[in-house]
Every structure is written in C-alpha cells, then in structure tokens.
Amino acid sequence: MSAVDAEGRSLLVGACGAANVLNLPSYLQTLRQVPGLRVKVIMTPTATRFVPVRTVRLVSDAVFCDGEDNFEPGHARLADWADLFIVLPATAHVLAQAAQGYAGSLLTATLLAYEGSVIFFPSMNAAMWRKPAVQRNVAQLAADRHRIAGPVMTQCWEIDEDGMRPGLGLPSPSQVAAIIKDIVTTPGMDPGQGGEES
Ligand SMILES: Cc1cc2nc3c(=O)[nH]c(=O)nc-3n(C[C@H](O)[C@H](O)[C@H](O)COP(=O)(O)O)c2cc1C
C-alpha cells in the first residue's frame, strides 16, 4: 500500500488523569508536527485537575471537557470527526470503563460512539498494570479490535520517591507520532491491528 500525506486527517486524543498526563503537551507538540494532521483533545475531569485546559489548548486545535459549557460538539459529532482516536495516557479507570462500555463522561461516551478501532496507551505503575482486573480489561479491549500500545520500560517520575526511576511508562512522543503517521498515511491501515503489544 502506498503512503499518502496526512493532509486533512483528524486525530482525536483522549487524555485521562494518570500522572503521565503532565507530559501531554510534549506529545501534542510532536503530533502537531505531522504535516496536515489536525489534533483535538478530550480531557477527563481528573485530567483537567492535573493539567490546565488552557495549557492543552495552546498545543492542540481544540480541547473538550465535561461540563455545562460543552454541549457542542457532543460525543457523536466528535466521534464522527475523528479519522483516528487514541487514548493517551489511559488510566486503569478508563480502560475499565471502555472495556465495559460505560459512557459516563464525554471521553467514554465518545469512545462508545466511535466506530473504528482505538489505540490505548496505558499508563500506571507496575502493581496496577499486573492486576488481573486490569489485564482482563486490556484483553477485552484487544478482543474488541482495539489496540493496546505499551506500557514500556522507561525512566519515570516516581511521585512517592520524588525522583526519576526505571518503571512502566508511555512510548516516547516521537514513537507515538511514528505510529500515528504510519496509520494516517497508509490507506486502508487498521489501527486495531497489533492487538496487545507491551
Ligand atoms: C497523584 C496521582 C497520580 C495518579 N496516577 C495514576 C496513573 O498513573 N495511572 C492510573 O491509572 N491512575 C492514576 N491515578 C488514579 C486516577 O487519577 C484515578 O483513578 C482517577 O479516577 C482517574 O480518572 P479518569 O480515568 O477518569 O481520568 C493517580 C491519582 C493520583 C492522585
């Protein structure tokens, strides 16, 4: 299949309240360097408590959150708009909601309304990631034709230890951008292919 330009392709990024959401602006800056790619963000209420919405607005085409002021566009139009939908970082909480089909927030309602395969980038500590409940949810999402990218071993900021330590984290911004670029520039490529990869 021949590669085409990403011109006019639309990427929706769901951001959850994992500690790694602090790095979201760096990921968005890198993604916005993919030529022609439009990037909009949906933040969970918890994510907005970690990172100000106005910061995310500086490095995206638009940001949407829960609340009375955000009727338009709703979950159905946002889902329609997206050519590709990723969740980065994905908390254990949102993985569970998505696996079960809960739709109690703008992000989870949009995930449910979206017809394609979603790429989830889980971000949590090793103890959480190893939990059978989390692994069951991840397996369910893969069985539903979504893709689980990571987590990967990297240097992480450990809140309790107040320092950098090797741990489970997200692929780097350039690795994430490479995955996205590959999908949006390859006609017919299914984001769900790959299933679970960690
Ligand atoms: C300081 C702090 C860091 C957290 N980091 C993570 C994390 O890395 N991964 C995770 O799954 N949950 C983490 N949590 C728990 C989530 O914030 C919590 O489950 C929240 O309900 C997630 O909401 P959301 O998934 O709707 O964004 C953290 C909580 C706190 C207070």
The ligand as an ORCA input file, in Angstrom:
! r2SCAN-3c Opt
* xyz 0 1
  C      -1.133     11.820     42.024
  C      -1.950     10.757     41.346
  C      -1.392     10.035     40.302
  C      -2.133      9.041     39.646
  N      -1.560      8.351     38.621
  C      -2.271      7.383     38.006
  C      -1.671      6.661     36.952
  O      -0.528      6.869     36.559
  N      -2.438      5.711     36.341
  C      -3.708      5.428     36.719
  O      -4.334      4.538     36.122
  N      -4.299      6.102     37.729
  C      -3.611      7.077     38.385
  N      -4.195      7.778     39.397
  C      -5.578      7.482     39.776
  C      -6.543      8.233     38.853
  O      -6.308      9.629     38.900
  C      -7.996      7.924     39.270
  O      -8.268      6.543     39.057
  C      -8.993      8.762     38.514
  O     -10.299      8.407     38.944
  C      -8.878      8.574     37.008
  O      -9.881      9.319     36.352
  P     -10.048      9.233     34.758
  O      -9.632      7.866     34.378
  O     -11.492      9.489     34.529
  O      -9.180     10.305     34.200
  C      -3.466      8.775     40.066
  C      -4.020      9.507     41.114
  C      -3.277     10.475     41.749
  C      -3.909     11.267     42.873
*
